[in-house]
Amino acid sequence: MSDSAVSEIHAAASEHDQLDAVRRVFADEGASARVVVGAEVVELPPSLVRLLAAGAGVLGDGDAVALVSEETELSPAEAARLLGVSRQYVDRLVADGVLPVRRLPQSRYRKIPARAVLAHRAAKDAKAAGIDSILEIADEAGLDY
């Protein structure tokens, strides 16, 4: 990983056919995989196979994959990038007590637990999915809104 707590991985346009192949190979949730490097053969654990399948899907769709450990602490700027919002908005979330923060000793620097940022993002995504579901049901029922 780089110096940043959040590593972003992008795929080159030339890799999309290979990513589609990985996505097809791992389409089965119970898929297993072995990696051969030189004379060494390693059986990949199911969690890593799921990570590869998910990553191939996201990268194949042209998006970037962000890799961050839940135990990591993020700067407000890194948290903003992970949430897809401005740093100023993250500052408001911290000020409102939505995201916890730890001040570094004798410093103005603040660190936010990645676990809290990811939980906030999951709650935000669930709320958006719920709203989309309600709107879809309203459309199917012919309701005006």
C-alpha positions, 0 to 999 in steps of 0.5 A: 500500500502507499503512504495513504491509508486508502489505496485506490486501484484503477484498471487500464482500458486494455485490461477489461477483457481479462477482468471480464474473464475473471468475473465469468470464472468466479461467477459461482459463489463457491468457486475456488482458485489456485495461483501458480507463481513459478513452481509454487501453487497456492490454494486461495481462501474463499474470502480472497476469491470473493474479493477478486470476483468483486474487484474484477466486477468493479474494475471491469465496470470502469470504476476504481476499487478502494482498499482500506482496513477497518482498523485504519484511521483516516484523515478527514480528506481520506474519509471524504474521498471514501464517502464521495463527499467534500472534506468540509462535509466530513468536518460537519459530520464530525462536529455533529457527532455523526463520525467519531474523531481522535485528535493527535496529541499536541496537534490539530490533526484528527483521525477518524476510524475507518470502521465508522466511515464505512458504517456511515457509508453503509447506512447512507447506501441502505437509506438510498436503496430504501428510498429507491424501493419506495419510489419504485413501488409508488411507480408500479402502483401508479401513484403521483408524487 
